Amino acid sequence: MDLPARARVYAFVYPLCWPWLWFQLWRLGTWIQSTKRDVLFRVDRFGNLHVDFISDAPRDPSRYTYEAPSVPAWAAPGLASDMPETVAAVARPARPAPVLPLCEWHLIPARQAPDTS
């Protein structure tokens, strides 16, 4: 726990209880360093620590092994797509819509709004 956060805790606790708070924080700090877990705790006005939540134990980094895919994504584009293969087989590439020249647009004229002034 860094010094500014610890100062806020000491400001909350009665000065008579600071030695007890120091002992509680020391015990918690050594436990956190030995187990490599994070803790969410609260402190009352008398320096008592109450642990609310404890994080999960750290995972063993040697257990994770990366296995490269046997087929690269560019060799089989179906593997790199989110689309199911059954849909991709029948899907057609999108064609751009025919563009009409501006003079051929047939717009429906709207009636003029009544004057309410």
Secondary structure, DSSP 8 states (H G I E B T S, - for coil): --HHHHHHHHHHS-GGGHHHHHHHHHHHHHHHHHHT--EEEEE-TTS-EEEEEE------GGG------SS-TTT-GGGG-SS-HHHHHH-----------GGG-------------
